[in-house]
Amino acid sequence: MEKILEKSPGGSWVLIGNLKVEPPLFLAPMAGLTHSALRRVIADFGGVGLFSTEMLSARSLAVENPKLSPYLIKTPEESPMSYQLLAGSPREIPPAVERLGELGAAAVDLNLGCGAPRVKRSGSGIALWNDECRLKAVAAEIRKRTSLPFTAKIRLGPGPDPDELRRRVLILEDLGVDALYVHARFDREPFSRNPKWQWVGKIKEWVNLPVIANGGIFSLQDAQKCLEQSGADGLMVGRAAAMKPWIFSIIASKLYGTDSCCRQINLPEIYRAFFEGLASRFPVDRQLGRLKEFTHYFAGNYPFGNRLAMAVQRASSMDEAMEAAVKFFELNAGTEREKAN
Ligand SMILES: Cc1cc2nc3c(=O)[nH]c(=O)nc-3n(C[C@H](O)[C@H](O)[C@H](O)COP(=O)(O)O)c2cc1C
């Protein structure tokens, strides 16, 4: 897309606590995806204001080895980084937050939107959001234990009645949360439904906090539409980051005027860089699953990408997967979908 779009409704940076996020573009936390290998590929394109880990169990965080844990390994380029906590009880918070200090976290995020059965059973994610008493206790404990910027990632609640949602976000604001990431879908809505970006705008009217819009941003046009409909202070991108790791650099340059948009987009090279990131930094038994997960999204860049995804899915080793991918790239050279937006 050549045309430089009009200025974004928000500014070119946002202040979250004492952290200036510039540009106001956030990598969404995604289990199995937002680890060091993907973050590093994205960082090489630029355009991200704040990176994120995937959700981290507050209980395990305190005991994970940062040099070996696939959840904590990172390179210096993946910075600044927000760490997302999955917690169900205030007791889990002190050791986890203490650890975040040691890890050099730039911010801490509380997961209040994950509805996966395992997460719900542990009393965290959406289950925590739905239990006002525990929600207050956990959020207050995080606020008490750290001066790091503290954010909460939410969905829109169970249904179209906004009163309960309003009450909950005001509770979070009262407890000292510094910003909200809003995945603009109701609790049980599948990702196939259109995101409700206008609801992010409602939340912005209720609170005096930065509100970052998330959900369904796959292109520069989506980003612009989302900003127009939500008036959000920034954008958070999830799945598109795995399909198009360069998407932040494009949004940053076209909407926020940064100069991050100059690198060539070469899909086989990006895939290889991701592969090398896994192969060089992750424990052997933590590589192939992550390659398969990433390939599922990255394959969307090709009309026949399901063949790439299936070939890698069948592989029983990293080398076998890479061999299948190289073959696919050779056969499908020149068929890539439009890349520049
Ligand atoms: C594979 C996958 C894993 C996810 N894991 C997390 C997670 O760990 N924490 C979280 O808050 N949200 C998680 N999400 C939700 C995303 O952060 C995001 O809210 C959602 O994908 C909508 O944004 P998108 O349309 O840009 O992908 C996950 C989503 C996907 C697809």
The ligand as an SDF file (V2000), in Angstrom:
LIG
                    3D

 31 33  0  0  0  0  0  0  0  0999 V2000
   -2.6480  -19.6620   19.6160 C   0  0  0  0  0  0  0  0  0  0  0  0
   -3.1610  -18.5590   20.5130 C   0  0  0  0  0  0  0  0  0  0  0  0
   -2.6980  -18.4780   21.8110 C   0  0  0  0  0  0  0  0  0  0  0  0
   -3.1510  -17.4520   22.6410 C   0  0  0  0  0  0  0  0  0  0  0  0
   -2.6450  -17.3500   23.9000 N   0  0  0  0  0  0  0  0  0  0  0  0
   -2.9680  -16.2870   24.6620 C   0  0  0  0  0  0  0  0  0  0  0  0
   -2.2990  -16.0560   25.8990 C   0  0  0  0  0  0  0  0  0  0  0  0
   -1.3630  -16.7790   26.2800 O   0  0  0  0  0  0  0  0  0  0  0  0
   -2.7150  -14.9960   26.6480 N   0  0  0  0  0  0  0  0  0  0  0  0
   -3.7160  -14.1490   26.2280 C   0  0  0  0  0  0  0  0  0  0  0  0
   -4.0600  -13.2020   26.9390 O   0  0  0  0  0  0  0  0  0  0  0  0
   -4.3240  -14.3400   25.0510 N   0  0  0  0  0  0  0  0  0  0  0  0
   -3.9570  -15.3520   24.2510 C   0  0  0  0  0  0  0  0  0  0  0  0
   -4.5120  -15.4890   23.0170 N   0  0  0  0  0  0  0  0  0  0  0  0
   -5.4200  -14.4420   22.5200 C   0  0  0  0  0  0  0  0  0  0  0  0
   -4.6080  -13.3660   21.7630 C   0  0  0  0  0  0  0  0  0  0  0  0
   -3.7340  -12.6770   22.6370 O   0  0  0  0  0  0  0  0  0  0  0  0
   -5.5420  -12.3370   21.1090 C   0  0  0  0  0  0  0  0  0  0  0  0
   -6.3170  -11.7250   22.0900 O   0  0  0  0  0  0  0  0  0  0  0  0
   -6.4650  -12.9920   20.0720 C   0  0  0  0  0  0  0  0  0  0  0  0
   -5.7470  -13.8740   19.2410 O   0  0  0  0  0  0  0  0  0  0  0  0
   -7.1500  -11.9240   19.2060 C   0  0  0  0  0  0  0  0  0  0  0  0
   -6.2010  -11.1410   18.5540 O   0  0  0  0  0  0  0  0  0  0  0  0
   -5.8180  -11.4020   16.9860 P   0  0  0  0  0  0  0  0  0  0  0  0
   -7.1040  -11.3810   16.2220 O   0  0  0  0  0  0  0  0  0  0  0  0
   -4.8930  -10.2560   16.6430 O   0  0  0  0  0  0  0  0  0  0  0  0
   -5.1710  -12.7350   16.9100 O   0  0  0  0  0  0  0  0  0  0  0  0
   -4.0990  -16.5050   22.1720 C   0  0  0  0  0  0  0  0  0  0  0  0
   -4.5680  -16.6220   20.8730 C   0  0  0  0  0  0  0  0  0  0  0  0
   -4.1020  -17.6200   20.0380 C   0  0  0  0  0  0  0  0  0  0  0  0
   -4.6000  -17.6840   18.6130 C   0  0  0  0  0  0  0  0  0  0  0  0
  1  2  1  0
  2  3  1  0
  2 30  2  0
  3  4  2  0
  4  5  1  0
  4 28  1  0
  5  6  2  0
  6  7  1  0
  6 13  1  0
  7  8  2  0
  7  9  1  0
  9 10  1  0
 10 11  2  0
 10 12  1  0
 12 13  2  0
 13 14  1  0
 14 15  1  0
 14 28  1  0
 15 16  1  0
 16 17  1  0
 16 18  1  0
 18 19  1  0
 18 20  1  0
 20 21  1  0
 20 22  1  0
 22 23  1  0
 23 24  1  0
 24 25  2  0
 24 26  1  0
 24 27  1  0
 28 29  2  0
 29 30  1  0
 30 31  1  0
M  END
$$$$
